Amino acid sequence: DAVVWFTGFSAGVVDEDDRVVEPNLTVADRDSLEEYLGQGGKLFLSGIYAWYGIDGSDFFRNHFGAYFVKQVPAWALKPATGNLYEQRFELVSGAWVTLFGRLAYVDSRSVLVPEPYVYMNGTSMAAPFVAGTAALVLSAWEPTVETVEDAVYAVVYAIEQGVTPIGLRVRTGGIVDAAAAVVYAAEQPLEMVSRQPEPDARDVPTTAAVTVRFNKLIKAVYAPAVAVLENGVPVQGVTAGPQGKVVNLTFSLKPGKTYQVTLGKGAVTDVGGYTNEQTISWQFSAVAPPAPPVWMPAPEVPVKPVPGEIVATGKAQLEVVHDGKVMVDIPEGALPQGAKLSVRIVADRPERVPEGARAVGPVVRFECSVPLAKPVRVGIRYDEKALEGCDPRAATIYRLDEAGFTCVGGRVNNVRQMVVTEL
């Protein structure tokens, strides 16, 4: 799953004069790694001079996102931002330092082995190997609070003793045997850690995942030993597969149904070849289906009459609108039932009048939804004060259109104070 490459303190292959003639990563190495990484492989490269001789190559830039910057005495720039590093470097002028940008493969993993071995009096060289071995142990086995000490011992006991101490004051623990630590972890008993949904859970969403988590890396699931009941009836098409330490069960949850999930004895096999010794079974209920909608008739909203709108009844009708300013007398058969006649007062007085005339009433606009089958009589109330002493019998109604004013006549109704004409 990964390539671990540790060059240690070595800068590469040197000649008789200790000059590097070939870098740690040769051209052939880089070509092989290029193909490996292109197929999704993972590489962790480490070592104080691991970069030596390849810092200008496309391989290093493409896969590590790293660039080398010539060291200037006492300061250096971050390549990503151009800002100064807070740390001041005390290096010989002309030395090279590595300033790393963002790594292209952020999840790379690596363990590097120096050749030949060298002794150094510090924990920096040992920590990656011990931490890496601990990570391998945890990837295969998840200890509980009660067994966490066993996990520590699994790493400590995997260290081979007997390596010559470094000097008189520094003692080495030995060389880490990662394989032995993983074998120790793989031999631990397989136990269930948790399951989702929780046993006897109610109102579980139908989108919830059904999982069983174990304390060890799962290698396989024996499908015939997995069963799911829905209200006591077997569910068909259930799939169960491992993902790390988790077994995922896939099937459709239906609202209001109760499910019984069972992993029989021996259904799950871990990385060490061990199986679950006990049957795992629990039940839960999916969320109840929503109540069916109750039909209720929509409340009747009273229709507000439109001022001046007359709805024909199909029979003879007399309507007076706009506070008695306009009258419409519709004879039977003039309009069908439901037809609408709109009467609007456009203005209290017209802006202009025929020559020699005087405006004594409002400007009224008539609009009908269908053509009139018969003429209708309309009356428009006149303003007695606007007559200024004139005889109302001299009043008449005019039609105004693009051609101008056209007299349509009219007779005075003294009772209603209107001029009435037929349109």
N, C-alpha and C positions, 0 to 999 in steps of 0.2 A: 504493500500500500504506500510505501514511502522510501525514499533514498536518504540515508544519513551519511554525510561526508564531513569528516573532521580532519583538517590538515595539521592541527596543532601548531607548534612553533616553527614548522618548516616553511620555507619560502618556495620550495620546489626542488628540482634536481639541479645540483651544482657540479661544477667541474673541479679540477685539481686546485684551482685558485679560489675556490668558494664563490665563484660567480654562478648565478642562476642561469641555466641554459634551457630549462623547460619549466613552465609554471606548474602549480599543483593540478590545475585543470587543463589537461592537454587539449589540443584541437579535437582529437578523437573523443575525449571525455565530453567535451562541450557538444559535439555533434550527437552523441548518444543521449545526453541529458536533454538536448533540444527536442529530440523526437519523443522522449519519455514525457517531458512536461507538456508537449503539444497534445498528448493523448490523455491529459488530465492527471499526470503523476504529480507527486509532491517531493520537494527537495528542501533539506535544511543544510545549509553550508556554514561551517564555523571554522575558526582558526585565525590567529593574529595576522597571518599573511595569506589567507585563503584567496584573497583578491589579486595577489601579486601577479603581474604579467597579463591579466585579463581585464584590467580596469577600463580599457578603451574599447573592449569588444561589444558587439551588438548583443551577444548572449548575456553579458552581465547587466547591460542597461535594460534590455527587454524583460528579463525575468526577475531582476532584483530592484529595478527602479533606482539604481544607485549611480552616482557620478562622483568622480574624484576631483578635488579642487586643490590647486597648489597652495601650500601653507604660506601665509604671510606672517611675519613675526608678531606675536601677541594678539592677533585677532583673526576671525574667520567669519564668513557669511553663510547663512542658511540658504541653500539653493532654492527652496520653495518660496521663501518670503523675501529674501534679500536682507533680513535683519541680522544684526550681530549676535553671535552666541554670547550668553552671559559669562560663560567660563572663558578665562584668558589662558591661551596655550603657551607653554614654555617649551617650545620645540626649536630645534636647530633650523635656521633659515634655509629654505629650499626643501624641507622635508614634505612628505605627502601625508595628508590625513583624509579619512573617508567621511563624507557628509552624506548621510543616507536620506533619500526622499521617501515617498510612500512606496511600500512593497507591493508588487503586482500580485504575488501569491501570499496573501495574508495568513492562510491556514497551512502553510508548508510545515513539515516536520522533519527533524534531522538529528542524527547522533553521529558524531564524527570521531574517527579513530586515528590518533597520531602515529606515524611510523617514522622513525622508531619512537618508543615510549621515552618520555622525559619526566623527571621529577620536578615539581614546583611547589613551594611552600605556601599554598593558599587554597581556599575553598572554592574559588571561582572556577577552577578546572573540574572539581569534583561535583559541584552542585548540579550542573545540567544532567549528568549521568544518574545521580541519585533521584533528582526530581523526575527525570524521564522514566526511570524504572517505577517510581511511585505512580506516575500517570498510567503506565501500562497495567499496573496492578489494579488501579481503580477502574480502568476501562473494562477489565474482566470480572471484577468483583467489587461490590459496593458494601463495605462493612457497616455494621450498625454501631451504636454507641458502645455496646458491650463488646464488639469484636474489633474496634478500631486499633487496639494495641496489637492484635494479630496481624493487621495490615502493615503496621510499622515493622514488626518483626520479620514479615515476609520480605521486606526490602533489606533490612539489616542482616538477616541470616544469609541473604544471597551474596553478601560480600565475601570474597575469598580472602582468607587471612594469609599471613606469612610473607607479605611483600616487605622488602627491606625498608626500614624507616628512613625518612629524609633527615639526615643530620641528627643531632642529639636532642633538639627541642621540638621537632615536629614529627608526629607519628601518623602514618597512613593507615586507613582502615582496610585497604586492599582494593581489589578490582571488582566492580559491580557485575554480578551475573544476572542480567535482566531476565534471561530465559528461565532460570531457576525460580525467580520471584513470581513470574507469570504462572509457572506450573503450580506453585504453592497456592496462588489465588484460584486457579482453575479447579483445584481439588477440594475447595470448600463446598459445603452443602448448598444446594439450590433452595432458596426460600422466597416466598412471596413477600413483597414490601407493601404494595397498595393496589387498589383497583378502583376504577372509575366507570360509571357513577358509584357512589358509596352504597354499601348494602342497605336495602330497604328505603332508598331515596325515593322521594315522590316529586311530581311535577318536573321531571327531567326533560329538558328541551329535546325536541326530536332531532336536533342537529348535534347533540352531544356525542363525543367519542367514547367508545367502550374499550377500555384498556386494562391490562394487568401488568404491573411492574414487578420485576424480580431483582434480586441482589446480585445477579451474575449476567454476563453477556449471553444472550440467547442465540443458539445456533439453528434450531429448527422447531417447528410445531407440527404435531401429528394431527392432521385435520379430522380423521374419524373419531378422535377422542374429544372433540369440541362440539358442544350442542347448545342451542338456544331455543327456548320455548316462549311462545307468545300466547299468553292466556292459556297455557297448557298444551298448545299445539306446536309441533316442531316447525321452526323457521327454515325454509329452504334457501340455498345459495349463500350460506354464511361462509366467509373467508377469514382465516386467522394467519397472521404472519409476524415474524420477529422484526423489531427495529431497535437495535442496541439491546437494552435490558428490558424492553417493553414488548408485550404481545398485543397487537392491534386486531380487534375483531370488527369486521365490517358487515353490517346489515342495516336495513331500514327500520327506524323507530316510528311507530304510529301513535298518534295522540290517544290517550286514555288506555293504552295497553300495558299489561304487566309482563315483564320479561324475567326469565330464569336462565342465567348463563352458567355453563358448567365446563370446566377443563378437567377431564378425567385424569386419573393417576397415570403418569408417564406421557402426558400430552406434550410437555415442554422439555426440550433437551438443551442444556447449556454448553458453553464452549469447552468445558471439561468432560463432556459426555454424560453428565449426570442428568437425571430427570426429576420432576416433582414427585415426591413420595406420597403426597396427600391430594385428594380430589379438591378442587377449588370450585365453589359454587355460591352464587348469591343472586338476589333478585332486586328489581327496582321497577318503578312505574313511570311511564312517560306522561308528560303534561296532559291534562284533560282537554278534549277538543273544545273549541269555543262553542258557546250556546248558539243554537240557530236563531237567526234574527226574527224578532216578532214583528209581524206586519201590522202597522197601524196606519189608518187613513190619514193623509196629510190634512192638517187643519184648513178649513176653508178660510181663505183670505178674501175679505170683501173687496170687490172691484170698485175702486173709486171712479166715479163718473168724470169724464174729461169735460171741462167747461166748454159749453157750446157744441158738444157732440150729440147728435140725435141718431138713435138706432130705430130704423123703420120697423113697424109692426106688420107691414103688408096690408094694413087697412088704413082708413082715413084717420089722421091724427093731427092735432093742433099743439104745437110746442112754442113756448115763450122762453127765451134764454137771455143770459147776460143781464139779469136783474130787470127784465122787461124792456130791454132796449131793442130786441129783435124778436119777431114772430115769424114762424114758418107754419103754413097750412098745407099739409100733404094730402091730396085726395087719394082715395083707394085705387090701387093699381099703379100709382106713380113710381113706387119703389118696392122691391121685394123685401120679404121679411129678413132682418139681419143686416140689410144695407145701412151704411153709415153716411150721414150728412154732417159735415163739419162746418160750423159757423164761428168765425173769428172776427173780433173787432181789431182791425189793424191799427187804427188811430182814432182819436176823438174827433179830429177834423182833418180834412185833406190838406196837403201842402199847397195845392193850387186848385182853382175852380174854373168852370167855364166863364168866359168873358161876360160881365154884367150880372153874374150870379153871386150868391152869398151862401156859405156853408152853414147849415143849421143842424146837422146830425153827424154821426160817426161814419168812418169808412169800414165797411163790412166785406169779408171775403167768404164766399161759399165754395165748398169742395165736396164732391159726392164720390163714393166708392164705385158706383155703377152709373151708367147713363140714365137719365130720367125717362120714364116711359110716358109721363104726362107732365104738363107744366104744374108748378107749385106756386102758391101765393106767398110772398114775403112782405113783411112790414118792418120799417125802420123808424124808430122813435125820433122825433125832432125835438130840439131844445127851444122851448117857448121863449126864453129870454133872448136867444140868438135871433129870433124873428124881428125884434126891435120894432114891434108894432105892425109888421107886415101880416097880411092875411095868409094863414097856413094853407089855404086851398091853392095858393100859388106855388107851393112846394112840389117838387118832383124828384124822382130818383134817376141818377146817371150811372151808366156802366163805364168804367175806366179800363182801357187796355192800351197796347202799344200805339194804336191808331189815335188815341185820345179819348175824349168824352163822347158818349152816345146816350141820348135821353131815352129812357125806357118808360117814362110816364109814371103814373101813380095817382091814387085817390086818397083823400084824407079820411082817417078814422079818428073822429074827435074823442071817442071814448078812450082809446088807447094812446092818443096823441101820436099817431103813426101815419106815415105815407105808405100805402099798400099797393103793390104791383104784382103782376104775374110774370114768372121767369120760366 
